[in-house]
Each structure stands twice: as structure tokens, then as C-alpha cells.
Amino acid sequence: MQHFIRYGLVLIGIYLLGIMGAAAQQKTGDSTSVIHILHADTLNNITRDSVQLARFIGNASFRQGNTIISCDSAFKNSLSNQLDAYGHVHINQADSVQVYGDYLHYEGYTKLATLKGNARLTDGKVNISGPELQYDMNARIGTYTQGGKLINGTSTLTSKEGFYYADTKDVYFKYNVLLVDPSYTLTTDTLLYNTDTKIATMVAPTTINDGKTIMYTTSGYYNTESGYGNFGNRPTIVDSASTITADNIETDKLTGYSYATGNMVYRDTANKMSLLSNYGKVNQANKTVLATQHPLLILERDKDTLYMVADTLFSGVMRGDSIITAPVKRPGVDSLAEDTAAPRKIKAPKQLPPPDSLQEFAQMDSARRAIADSLTAVPKEVDTALKLTKADTLIKSKDTLITGKALLKKDSALVAHNLKGPDSLALAPPKDTVKPDTTEKRYILAYHHVRIYSDSLQGVADSVYYSSRDSIFRFYRDPILWANNTQLTGDTIYLYTKNQKADKLVMQPNALIVNEAELNKPLYNQIKGNIITGYFAGDALDWMHVDGNAESIYYVKDDEGGFISVNKSLSAIINIHFTAGELNKVVFIKDPEGIMYPFTQRPKDEMLLENFRWDIKRKPKSKYELMGK
């Protein structure tokens, strides 16, 4: 009898549920909104707060449309079409989205599910978890607002709020967003992320740290799988030795290159070097930078900063004698000429140095040892000649001037030094005394139409090479330098620096020094020779040594600054002395001969040496001229 009574109660309960479900279906007009009971070990009907509820205990499962809900137990309000489920809650939406939790409150009409306790959502690839999750089965949107985590492959994202769009695979993270991947971390306040493409889109200040470099940006996107990113609004990339900033930066982790477009600023903090350009290609792992489109190089000095412009500027580092090459080698990337290859989305200008110019750069170190280093020491005879008094110079007093064309004689003080032949002042053969060096040294290549400016030195050339290993600037192809009002030319010019200041200057061959005897008048002091070596004191030229077939034209002034004569002479060696950067004294050494003309009787057609040139109009006048301001 009790069995039949219980069975009758179950039938009555099912009947009542059917009536309520039908009423709900009639109310909504939507058959998919009805929550159907599939199974339960036990069914009880209870009344709570005057509301009649059906209680399902043990392996309860329900269906609504193509969604299956299962749990340990549940309460169902058929009137409001609500379900409260407890223990091992599982929502299966068409085998596409799975949602889990310890507790579920489900609104059948709106199809909004709220899960608490070990709440988790997955689509088979992505796992989202948090203390509380909401899932809208109509819009297929999963939400957490009390903190949560998303795991996608090797990437883990956490934030205070998150919104997952199952159809598009987009996730919108807000507040304290942290993306952690084995190769980098990303922090921001707001982030868009697609779990299929694994592309993160930045819409707020964002930091990306891969352990070697740190990226700061406010907009753009980053492919977390391939490592390719495109960032706007003046992003910055920082590492231990350099920073790069531009209006837009593309970065490619596969190749190691970053492409900067629009007002790029590359700064090497260790070498106090800044490179500005409208386009740049940077490899921060190799510490190389290629700049085109109006590049400007700034070498910071304590008192006399150097500015350099060219069509193209390239800078890299070397360890010892070896240039550090790219970690990932691709055809055409590891050569300087092909290093100007365009990135995937930006067309780089095709500005390349001619082959012979590149060859000069490649042979720079051997040339330095063979030519420039041999002039480091001052020959004893020259050093002695520098100590001559004013009376010992070959610019004589009135009795010499009276003759008009008197032949200059050898100075007796120099004869006493027994300068016996042309080899007496020969420079010692070059010796390679450079010890092995494993530290990284930065070098700079500039080509073409190079112009430089500093307070103490200005210049132009076709190409320039500089290495911090020896601190030498090498000027190639028709170089011209100006130190105050003195113009210096030669086929090649070497500028030695020491402690970030100009120390020595070597011009060879066909070296020529030109100085205006009087400003804005066609009167020029001129000295030429095979090799000319100049030495600096402070920021100004102190003296210069002319070696080999030295010729000079020198205007002599009286104490009041008036011209009295012109000396035209030949000598094996000539020394020129400067005071406050201005030509002061000329000393002829080793077989001097020449003519001294009274100023008014000078043959004007003979007052210029062979290959004379005065290109003062090409002299950069200020750093602002180089900046284009």
C-alpha cells in the first residue's frame, strides 16, 4: 500500500510539473525555455516561503534546448523557471562549451547561469576559472567580476574582470591584467585577447617584459604565439644598454628586428649615443641599428657634443675584431647592404653605399694600423724643433724683407741636430700592440653626404666610419674638416679622440691646410704635403706636422695686423703652430727653400697652391642646420 501511495505522489508531482511547464511555455511562447527533467534518483516537492519547489536528489540532470545541466541535487521553481543546482554542477551547451562549479543559479527564461565555487568554463582549448562565473547561453558570453584566470596553451591571463565571447573567441580583460608566458610577461589595465589567433590588443598603457627587453605601449597588438607586434602612440623598447622610441614600432621576435617609423629615437646609454631618424631597423639582441630618412647621430660629450647627419647611418657592436652577427641567420640579412631589407609592412628606402665604399669600411682596421698608428709618437727631431725660439724661425726680420726675393736659408739651429738625409725623420714601422679585447665596442657607419658639427670641429665627407675600440673617426671620399677658420682636406682623414675629445688629426695623401689670412678676402695661408698630422690642446688645434713634399704660402703681418710679406716655400717637413685656434707660426725643417715677396709685389697668379680649394660654403654652421631647423 505504501508503495502505491509513493508512486501516486510521484505521478502527481510529475503531473504538476507538467502543468507548470506548460504554463511557463504558454507564458513565454518559447519551447526552448522550458527546463525538462531528465533524471533524478529521488524527487520531493517542498514549499519554501510560500513557493512550491521540486527537489531532485542524486544524479540529477536537466535539458533546455541543446543544453544539458547535471548536478548532485537541485531545486526547480517551475513557476519562475529557475533552477538552483548543488554539487558537481556541469553545463554542456551543444558539446561546444562546458561550464562547471559547486553551485549554480540558472534563470531559464533569460538563460543566464551564475556559478560559484571552483567555477570553470572551457571550450576544449581555453579554460576560464574564478570564484564566480556568469554564462549567458543566449549570447554565449562568459563573465567573471570577482577575479579570474584564463589558460590558453602556455599562456595564463589573470584579471579582476573578464568577458569571454565563445563565438568569436575574444576575451576582454579589465583591471590588474597580467599575461604570463614562458617567454614574456604582459601587464596592463585593459586588454583584448583572441584565444584562436592568440593576438593581444592593447588599448591602455601596457608593459611587455621578455627578460631582456621591456616594451611600453598604449596601443597596438601583439601575437603572443609568433612574437610579432605592431604598436602605436610612441611606444618604447628598453634593454640594459639601449632604448628605442618612435611613433610606431613593429617588432618580430623570430628575426629579432624591430622596425621604427616616425620620429625614431635610438639611444645607447652606455656609449652616450643617440640616433634620430624617421625610419629605423633595430636588432636589440645584436645591438645594431640602421637609420634612414634624415638620420641624425648625436655623440654626447661633456663640453663639445658631436652631431652627424647622412643619407644612411648604421651602428653595431664588435667583440675584439669580430662583428657580432644575428642569432637567426636568413639569406640577405647578415650583410650590411641587405640589412636595409624592408619589414613585412613597411617599405624601406633603397640607399646603399657603393661596393668600394663598403670595402674601405671592411679594411678600416688594417688601414688604421698601417697608416694612422705609425704617427702616434712625435719624432725626436720634430719635438726638438718645436722648442725653437721665435728668433730661430725662418720668418726673418727687416734685413730679409728688404731683398724682396731673398732665398730662405737653412736654420743653423736645425743643422746642429744633424738631419742628414730624407730618412732621418722616417716614422717607425707600424707595430700591432693591441691586446686581445673581448669587451663590446660600438662602431658607426655613415654614408652618403655626411656632415658633422661640434663647437670645435665641423666637416663633410661622402662616408665616415667610427669605432669606440680605437676612438678614431675615418673620413672617406673628398673629406673636408674645419677647425675654427682653418680648412683641412686630404684623400682620407683620421680624427683621433681621447677622453671624448679631439686628440690628433691625420690627413693623407694629398693633404692641404687652408686658412683665411683675413676674413672675407681672397688671401689664404696654404700648406700641403703627403701626410699632415695635427695635435689638439683642449678643443682647439695646437700644432700640425707636415711630412713629405711640403709646400706653403704664408702671409706675414706686422704687430698692428697689417700685411708686410708673403712667403712661398718648399721643405721636407713643416710645423705649423696655432694660438687660440688661429695660425700663429710656421717652422720649416729639413732643406727648406723658397721666396719671400713684399705684400704689394706678390704675383697674384701664383698665390694658390696646386689643387687649391676653399669650400667654406659647405661648412655646417650650427647643429640646428643639421637638424633641419
DRENFI-557961 format. One line per field, with one value per residue (C-alpha): residue number from 1; residue in three letters; x, y, z. Coordinates in steps of 0.5 Angstrom, whole numbers, plus 2048, in hexadecimal, padded with zeros to 3 digits. Example, Ala and Ser with C-alpha at 12.3 -4.5 7.8 and 13.67 -1.06 7.14 Angstrom:
i: c(1	2)
aa: c(ALA	SER)
c1: c(819	81B)
c2: c(7F7	7FE)
c3: c(810	80E)
***
This chain:
i: c(1	2	3	4	5	6	7	8	9	10	11	12	13	14	15	16	17	18	19	20	21	22	23	24	25	26	27	28	29	30	31	32	33	34	35	36	37	38	39	40	41	42	43	44	45	46	47	48	49	50	51	52	53	54	55	56	57	58	59	60	61	62	63	64	65	66	67	68	69	70	71	72	73	74	75	76	77	78	79	80	81	82	83	84	85	86	87	88	89	90	91	92	93	94	95	96	97	98	99	100	101	102	103	104	105	106	107	108	109	110	111	112	113	114	115	116	117	118	119	120	121	122	123	124	125	126	127	128	129	130	131	132	133	134	135	136	137	138	139	140	141	142	143	144	145	146	147	148	149	150	151	152	153	154	155	156	157	158	159	160	161	162	163	164	165	166	167	168	169	170	171	172	173	174	175	176	177	178	179	180	181	182	183	184	185	186	187	188	189	190	191	192	193	194	195	196	197	198	199	200	201	202	203	204	205	206	207	208	209	210	211	212	213	214	215	216	217	218	219	220	221	222	223	224	225	226	227	228	229	230	231	232	233	234	235	236	237	238	239	240	241	242	243	244	245	246	247	248	249	250	251	252	253	254	255	256	257	258	259	260	261	262	263	264	265	266	267	268	269	270	271	272	273	274	275	276	277	278	279	280	281	282	283	284	285	286	287	288	289	290	291	292	293	294	295	296	297	298	299	300	301	302	303	304	305	306	307	308	309	310	311	312	313	314	315	316	317	318	319	320	321	322	323	324	325	326	327	328	329	330	331	332	333	334	335	336	337	338	339	340	341	342	343	344	345	346	347	348	349	350	351	352	353	354	355	356	357	358	359	360	361	362	363	364	365	366	367	368	369	370	371	372	373	374	375	376	377	378	379	380	381	382	383	384	385	386	387	388	389	390	391	392	393	394	395	396	397	398	399	400	401	402	403	404	405	406	407	408	409	410	411	412	413	414	415	416	417	418	419	420	421	422	423	424	425	426	427	428	429	430	431	432	433	434	435	436	437	438	439	440	441	442	443	444	445	446	447	448	449	450	451	452	453	454	455	456	457	458	459	460	461	462	463	464	465	466	467	468	469	470	471	472	473	474	475	476	477	478	479	480	481	482	483	484	485	486	487	488	489	490	491	492	493	494	495	496	497	498	499	500	501	502	503	504	505	506	507	508	509	510	511	512	513	514	515	516	517	518	519	520	521	522	523	524	525	526	527	528	529	530	531	532	533	534	535	536	537	538	539	540	541	542	543	544	545	546	547	548	549	550	551	552	553	554	555	556	557	558	559	560	561	562	563	564	565	566	567	568	569	570	571	572	573	574	575	576	577	578	579	580	581	582	583	584	585	586	587	588	589	590	591	592	593	594	595	596	597	598	599	600	601	602	603	604	605	606	607	608	609	610	611	612	613	614	615	616	617	618	619	620	621	622	623	624	625	626	627	628	629)
aa: c(MET	GLN	HIS	PHE	ILE	ARG	TYR	GLY	LEU	VAL	LEU	ILE	GLY	ILE	TYR	LEU	LEU	GLY	ILE	MET	GLY	ALA	ALA	ALA	GLN	GLN	LYS	THR	GLY	ASP	SER	THR	SER	VAL	ILE	HIS	ILE	LEU	HIS	ALA	ASP	THR	LEU	ASN	ASN	ILE	THR	ARG	ASP	SER	VAL	GLN	LEU	ALA	ARG	PHE	ILE	GLY	ASN	ALA	SER	PHE	ARG	GLN	GLY	ASN	THR	ILE	ILE	SER	CYS	ASP	SER	ALA	PHE	LYS	ASN	SER	LEU	SER	ASN	GLN	LEU	ASP	ALA	TYR	GLY	HIS	VAL	HIS	ILE	ASN	GLN	ALA	ASP	SER	VAL	GLN	VAL	TYR	GLY	ASP	TYR	LEU	HIS	TYR	GLU	GLY	TYR	THR	LYS	LEU	ALA	THR	LEU	LYS	GLY	ASN	ALA	ARG	LEU	THR	ASP	GLY	LYS	VAL	ASN	ILE	SER	GLY	PRO	GLU	LEU	GLN	TYR	ASP	MET	ASN	ALA	ARG	ILE	GLY	THR	TYR	THR	GLN	GLY	GLY	LYS	LEU	ILE	ASN	GLY	THR	SER	THR	LEU	THR	SER	LYS	GLU	GLY	PHE	TYR	TYR	ALA	ASP	THR	LYS	ASP	VAL	TYR	PHE	LYS	TYR	ASN	VAL	LEU	LEU	VAL	ASP	PRO	SER	TYR	THR	LEU	THR	THR	ASP	THR	LEU	LEU	TYR	ASN	THR	ASP	THR	LYS	ILE	ALA	THR	MET	VAL	ALA	PRO	THR	THR	ILE	ASN	ASP	GLY	LYS	THR	ILE	MET	TYR	THR	THR	SER	GLY	TYR	TYR	ASN	THR	GLU	SER	GLY	TYR	GLY	ASN	PHE	GLY	ASN	ARG	PRO	THR	ILE	VAL	ASP	SER	ALA	SER	THR	ILE	THR	ALA	ASP	ASN	ILE	GLU	THR	ASP	LYS	LEU	THR	GLY	TYR	SER	TYR	ALA	THR	GLY	ASN	MET	VAL	TYR	ARG	ASP	THR	ALA	ASN	LYS	MET	SER	LEU	LEU	SER	ASN	TYR	GLY	LYS	VAL	ASN	GLN	ALA	ASN	LYS	THR	VAL	LEU	ALA	THR	GLN	HIS	PRO	LEU	LEU	ILE	LEU	GLU	ARG	ASP	LYS	ASP	THR	LEU	TYR	MET	VAL	ALA	ASP	THR	LEU	PHE	SER	GLY	VAL	MET	ARG	GLY	ASP	SER	ILE	ILE	THR	ALA	PRO	VAL	LYS	ARG	PRO	GLY	VAL	ASP	SER	LEU	ALA	GLU	ASP	THR	ALA	ALA	PRO	ARG	LYS	ILE	LYS	ALA	PRO	LYS	GLN	LEU	PRO	PRO	PRO	ASP	SER	LEU	GLN	GLU	PHE	ALA	GLN	MET	ASP	SER	ALA	ARG	ARG	ALA	ILE	ALA	ASP	SER	LEU	THR	ALA	VAL	PRO	LYS	GLU	VAL	ASP	THR	ALA	LEU	LYS	LEU	THR	LYS	ALA	ASP	THR	LEU	ILE	LYS	SER	LYS	ASP	THR	LEU	ILE	THR	GLY	LYS	ALA	LEU	LEU	LYS	LYS	ASP	SER	ALA	LEU	VAL	ALA	HIS	ASN	LEU	LYS	GLY	PRO	ASP	SER	LEU	ALA	LEU	ALA	PRO	PRO	LYS	ASP	THR	VAL	LYS	PRO	ASP	THR	THR	GLU	LYS	ARG	TYR	ILE	LEU	ALA	TYR	HIS	HIS	VAL	ARG	ILE	TYR	SER	ASP	SER	LEU	GLN	GLY	VAL	ALA	ASP	SER	VAL	TYR	TYR	SER	SER	ARG	ASP	SER	ILE	PHE	ARG	PHE	TYR	ARG	ASP	PRO	ILE	LEU	TRP	ALA	ASN	ASN	THR	GLN	LEU	THR	GLY	ASP	THR	ILE	TYR	LEU	TYR	THR	LYS	ASN	GLN	LYS	ALA	ASP	LYS	LEU	VAL	MET	GLN	PRO	ASN	ALA	LEU	ILE	VAL	ASN	GLU	ALA	GLU	LEU	ASN	LYS	PRO	LEU	TYR	ASN	GLN	ILE	LYS	GLY	ASN	ILE	ILE	THR	GLY	TYR	PHE	ALA	GLY	ASP	ALA	LEU	ASP	TRP	MET	HIS	VAL	ASP	GLY	ASN	ALA	GLU	SER	ILE	TYR	TYR	VAL	LYS	ASP	ASP	GLU	GLY	GLY	PHE	ILE	SER	VAL	ASN	LYS	SER	LEU	SER	ALA	ILE	ILE	ASN	ILE	HIS	PHE	THR	ALA	GLY	GLU	LEU	ASN	LYS	VAL	VAL	PHE	ILE	LYS	ASP	PRO	GLU	GLY	ILE	MET	TYR	PRO	PHE	THR	GLN	ARG	PRO	LYS	ASP	GLU	MET	LEU	LEU	GLU	ASN	PHE	ARG	TRP	ASP	ILE	LYS	ARG	LYS	PRO	LYS	SER	LYS	TYR	GLU	LEU	MET	GLY	LYS)
c1: c(800	806	809	803	802	809	808	802	805	80B	806	802	809	80A	803	804	80B	808	802	807	80C	806	804	80B	80C	805	807	80E	80C	813	813	81B	81A	817	81B	81A	81C	820	822	822	823	81D	818	815	810	811	80E	813	811	80A	80D	80D	813	815	81B	820	825	82A	82D	828	828	824	823	822	822	829	82C	82D	82D	82F	831	830	82A	825	81F	81B	816	811	80D	813	817	81D	822	827	82C	831	837	83B	837	838	835	836	834	834	83A	83E	83E	83F	83E	83F	83E	83C	835	831	82B	828	823	81F	81C	822	827	82B	830	833	838	83C	842	847	843	846	845	848	847	84C	852	851	850	84D	84C	84B	847	840	83F	839	837	832	830	82C	832	837	83B	83E	840	844	844	847	84E	84F	854	855	859	85B	860	866	863	860	85C	859	855	850	84A	84A	845	845	842	841	83F	845	84A	84B	84D	84C	850	850	853	85A	85B	861	863	869	86C	873	876	873	86E	869	866	860	85A	855	857	853	855	853	854	854	85A	85D	85D	85D	85B	85D	858	85B	862	866	86D	86F	876	879	87F	884	880	87A	874	870	86A	863	860	861	861	866	866	867	869	86D	870	86E	86C	869	869	867	867	86E	870	877	87B	880	886	88C	890	88B	884	880	87A	876	86F	86E	872	872	876	877	879	87B	880	882	881	87C	87A	879	875	874	879	87D	882	887	88C	892	892	899	89C	898	896	88F	88D	887	883	87C	87E	882	883	886	888	889	88C	892	891	891	88D	88C	889	887	882	886	88A	88E	893	895	89B	89B	8A1	8A2	8A3	8A3	89E	89E	899	899	894	894	88F	890	893	895	897	899	89E	8A4	8A8	8AF	8B0	8A9	8A3	89D	898	891	88F	88A	88D	889	88B	88D	88C	893	896	896	894	88E	88D	888	883	87C	878	872	86D	872	876	87D	881	886	88C	892	89A	89E	8A2	8A8	8A6	8A4	8AB	8AE	8AA	8AC	8B3	8B3	8B7	8BD	8BD	8BD	8C3	8C7	8C6	8C3	8C6	8CD	8CC	8CA	8D1	8D4	8DB	8E1	8E4	8DD	8DC	8E2	8E1	8DA	8DF	8E2	8E1	8DE	8E5	8E6	8E0	8E1	8DD	8E2	8E3	8E3	8EA	8E7	8E1	8E5	8E8	8E1	8E2	8E8	8E9	8E7	8ED	8ED	8ED	8F3	8F0	8ED	8F3	8F6	8F1	8F5	8EF	8F3	8EE	8E7	8E6	8E8	8E1	8DE	8D9	8DA	8D6	8CF	8CF	8C9	8C9	8C1	8C0	8BA	8B4	8AD	8A9	8A4	8A6	8A1	8A2	89F	89E	89B	89A	899	899	89C	89C	89F	89E	8A1	8A4	8AB	8AA	8A6	8A6	8A3	8A5	8A2	8A3	8A5	8A7	8A8	8AA	8AA	8AF	8B4	8B0	8B2	8AE	8AF	8AD	8AD	8AC	8AD	8AD	8AE	8AE	8AE	8B2	8B0	8B2	8B6	8B4	8B7	8B7	8BA	8B8	8B7	8B6	8B7	8B5	8B7	8B3	8B5	8B1	8AB	8B0	8B3	8BB	8BE	8BD	8C0	8BF	8C2	8C3	8C3	8C2	8C0	8BF	8BC	8BB	8B8	8BE	8B8	8B1	8AC	8B2	8B6	8BC	8BE	8C3	8C4	8C8	8C8	8CC	8CC	8CA	8C7	8C7	8C3	8C3	8BE	8BE	8B8	8B2	8B7	8BD	8C3	8C8	8C9	8CF	8CF	8D3	8D6	8D6	8D3	8D2	8CF	8CC	8CC	8CA	8CE	8CB	8CE	8CD	8C7	8C4	8C6	8C9	8D0	8D2	8D0	8D5	8D4	8D9	8DB	8DD	8DD	8DA	8D6	8D3	8CD	8CB	8C5	8C3	8BB	8BA	8BD	8C3	8C9	8D0	8D3	8D9	8DD	8E1	8E6	8E8	8E4	8E4	8DF	8DE	8DB	8D7	8D5	8CE	8CD	8D1	8CF	8CD	8C5	8C5	8CA	8C6	8C3	8C6	8C4	8BD	8BC	8B4	8B0	8AA	8A7	8A0	8A0	8A2	89C	89A	897	893	88D	88F	890	889	886	883)
c2: c(800	805	803	805	80C	80E	80C	810	816	816	816	81C	81F	81E	820	826	828	827	82B	831	830	830	837	839	837	83B	841	841	83F	83B	834	834	838	832	82E	827	822	81C	818	818	813	816	81B	81F	825	82A	831	837	83E	83C	83A	833	830	829	826	821	81D	818	819	81E	820	825	827	82E	82E	82B	82D	827	829	824	824	820	824	829	82E	830	835	834	83A	83E	839	83A	834	834	82E	82C	827	825	82A	829	82D	82A	82F	82B	828	82E	832	82E	832	82F	831	82F	834	836	83B	83B	83F	83B	841	845	83F	842	83E	840	83B	83B	837	834	838	836	837	833	833	82D	832	837	837	83C	83C	840	840	842	842	844	841	844	83E	842	847	841	846	844	849	84A	850	84E	84C	846	843	840	83B	83A	836	838	83F	841	847	84A	850	853	852	84E	84D	847	847	840	841	846	843	84A	84C	853	853	859	85C	859	855	850	84B	846	842	83E	843	84A	84D	853	858	85D	85F	85D	858	855	84E	849	841	83F	844	845	84C	851	858	85E	864	866	867	860	85D	857	854	84E	84E	852	858	85C	85F	864	866	869	866	860	859	853	84C	848	842	844	84A	84F	856	85D	863	86A	870	871	86A	869	863	863	85E	85E	862	866	869	86A	86E	870	872	86B	864	85E	858	851	84C	847	84B	850	856	85C	861	868	86D	875	879	873	874	86E	86F	86B	86D	86A	86E	874	874	876	874	878	876	876	86E	869	862	860	859	85A	853	855	85C	85E	864	866	86D	870	876	87C	879	87D	87A	87D	87B	87F	882	885	88C	88B	886	884	884	880	87F	87B	877	871	86F	868	867	860	85D	858	854	854	854	851	854	851	84E	84C	846	844	844	845	846	84D	850	84F	853	85B	85C	857	85A	85F	85A	85C	859	856	85C	862	864	866	86A	867	86B	867	869	867	861	864	869	862	85F	865	864	85D	85E	864	861	85F	866	868	864	865	86D	870	86D	86E	875	874	876	87D	87C	87F	884	887	887	88B	88F	891	894	899	8A1	8A6	8A8	8A1	8A1	8A2	8A9	8AE	8B5	8BB	8BA	8B4	8B7	8BD	8B8	8B6	8B0	8AD	8A6	8A3	89F	899	89B	89A	897	892	890	88F	889	885	884	880	87D	87C	876	87A	87B	875	872	86C	866	864	85F	85B	85C	85C	856	852	855	851	857	85A	860	864	867	86B	86C	872	872	877	87E	87E	885	886	88B	88D	893	892	88E	88E	889	886	87F	87A	875	874	86E	86F	869	86A	865	86A	870	872	876	874	879	876	879	880	882	889	88B	892	894	89B	89E	899	894	88D	889	882	87C	879	87C	878	87C	879	87A	879	87A	87C	882	883	881	880	881	87D	87F	87B	87B	882	886	88D	892	899	89F	8A6	8AB	8B0	8AE	8AF	8B1	8AC	8AC	8A5	8A2	89B	895	88E	887	880	87F	884	883	888	888	88B	88E	88F	890	893	892	893	891	88D	889	889	883	882	887	88C	893	899	8A0	8A4	8AC	8AF	8B5	8BA	8BC	8C0	8BB	8BE	8B9	8BA	8B4	8AD	8A7	8A2	89C	894	890	888	88A	890	891	896	899	89C	8A0	8A0	89C	8A2	8A1	8A4	8A1	89D	899	896	88F	88B	88F	895	89A	89F	8A6	8AC	8B1	8B8	8B8	8BD	8BA	8B3	8AF	8AE	8A9	8A5	8A5	89F	898	892	88F	895	895	89A	897	89B	89B	893	894	893	899	896	890	893	893	88B	88A	88E	893)
c3: c(800	802	7FB	7F7	7FB	7FA	7F3	7F2	7F5	7F0	7EB	7EE	7EE	7E7	7E5	7E9	7E6	7DF	7E0	7E3	7DD	7D8	7DC	7DB	7D4	7D3	7D6	7D2	7CC	7CB	7CC	7CD	7D3	7D7	7DB	7DB	7E0	7DD	7E3	7EB	7F0	7F4	7F3	7F9	7F9	7FE	800	802	803	800	7FA	7F8	7F5	7F3	7F6	7F2	7F6	7F3	7EB	7E9	7E2	7DE	7D7	7D4	7CC	7CB	7D2	7D7	7DE	7E3	7EB	7F1	7F3	7F1	7F3	7ED	7ED	7E7	7E8	7E7	7E3	7E8	7EA	7F0	7EF	7F4	7F4	7ED	7E9	7E2	7DC	7D5	7CF	7C9	7CA	7C9	7D0	7D6	7DD	7E4	7EB	7F2	7F2	7EC	7EC	7E5	7E2	7DD	7D9	7D8	7D8	7DD	7E1	7E7	7EA	7F1	7F4	7EF	7EA	7E3	7DB	7D6	7CE	7CE	7CC	7D1	7D9	7DD	7E4	7EA	7F1	7ED	7E6	7E2	7DB	7D6	7D2	7CD	7CC	7CD	7D2	7D8	7DD	7E4	7E8	7EE	7EC	7E7	7E3	7DB	7D9	7D1	7D0	7D3	7D5	7DB	7DC	7E2	7E4	7E8	7E3	7DD	7D7	7D2	7CC	7CA	7C2	7C1	7C6	7C8	7CF	7D3	7D9	7DE	7E4	7E6	7E0	7E0	7DA	7DC	7D6	7D7	7D2	7D5	7DA	7D8	7DD	7DB	7DE	7D8	7D3	7CD	7CB	7C6	7C8	7C1	7BE	7C5	7C3	7C9	7C7	7CC	7CD	7D3	7D6	7D5	7D7	7D4	7D7	7D4	7D9	7D4	7D2	7D4	7D0	7D2	7CD	7CE	7C7	7C2	7C2	7C4	7C1	7C7	7C3	7BE	7C2	7BC	7BF	7BC	7C1	7C0	7C4	7C5	7C8	7CC	7CC	7D1	7D3	7D7	7D2	7CE	7CD	7C6	7C5	7BF	7BD	7BB	7BC	7B9	7BD	7BA	7BF	7BA	7B7	7BD	7B9	7BB	7B5	7B8	7B4	7B5	7B9	7BC	7C2	7C3	7C9	7CB	7D2	7D3	7CE	7CE	7C7	7C5	7BD	7BB	7B4	7B1	7B0	7B3	7B4	7BA	7BD	7C4	7C6	7C1	7C3	7BB	7B9	7B1	7B0	7AA	7A8	7AB	7B1	7B6	7BA	7C1	7C5	7CC	7CE	7D5	7D1	7CA	7C7	7C0	7BB	7B5	7AF	7A9	7A4	7A8	7AF	7B1	7B8	7BB	7C0	7C0	7C5	7C3	7BC	7BA	7B9	7BD	7B8	7B8	7BC	7B7	7B0	7AA	7A3	7A2	7A9	7AC	7A6	7A7	7A0	7A1	7A8	7A5	7A3	7A4	7AA	7A8	7A8	7A7	7A1	7A3	79E	79A	79C	79C	79C	795	796	796	79C	7A0	79E	7A1	7A7	7A8	7A7	7AC	7B2	7AE	7AB	7B2	7B4	7AD	7AD	7B3	7B9	7B6	7B7	7BF	7C1	7C0	7BD	7C1	7BC	7BB	7C2	7C3	7BD	7C1	7C6	7C2	7C4	7BF	7BD	7BA	7B6	7AE	7AE	7AE	7B1	7AC	7A9	7A6	7A4	7A0	79B	798	795	79A	79A	7A1	7A4	7A9	7B0	7B4	7BA	7B6	7B2	7B9	7BA	7B4	7B0	7AB	7A6	7A4	7A8	7AF	7B0	7AE	7B2	7B6	7B2	7B5	7BB	7BD	7C4	7C5	7CA	7C9	7CC	7CD	7CF	7CA	7C7	7C2	7BB	7B7	7AF	7AC	7A4	7A0	7A0	7A7	7AB	7B2	7B7	7BE	7C1	7C0	7B9	7B3	7AD	7A7	7A3	79F	7A4	7AB	7B0	7B7	7BD	7C4	7C4	7C2	7C2	7BB	7B6	7AF	7A9	7A2	79B	79B	7A2	7A5	7AC	7AF	7B6	7B7	7B1	7AE	7A9	7A9	7A3	7A0	79D	7A3	7AA	7B1	7B7	7BE	7C4	7CB	7D1	7CD	7CA	7C3	7C4	7BE	7B6	7B1	7A9	7A4	79E	79A	7A1	7A1	7A6	7A4	7A9	7A7	7A8	7A9	7AA	7A3	79F	79A	79E	7A0	7A4	7A1	7A3	79F	7A0	79F	7A6	7AB	7B3	7B7	7BF	7C3	7CA	7CD	7C8	7C3	7BE	7C2	7BC	7B6	7B3	7AB	7A8	7A1	79C	7A0	79D	7A0	79E	7A4	7A5	7AB	7AF	7B3	7BA	7B8	7B4	7AD	7A7	7A6	7A2	79F	7A0	79B	79D	79C	7A1	7A3	7AA	7AC	7B3	7B4	7BB	7BD	7C2	7C5	7BE	7BA	7B5	7B9	7B7	7B1	7B2	7AC	7AE	7A9	7A3	7A2	79C	79A	798	79D	799	79B	79C	797	792	793	78C	78D	788	78C	793	792	793	78E	790	794	796	79B	79D	7A2	7A0	7A1	7A9	7AD	7B1	7B7	7BA	7B8	7B1	7B1	7B5	7AF	7B4)
***
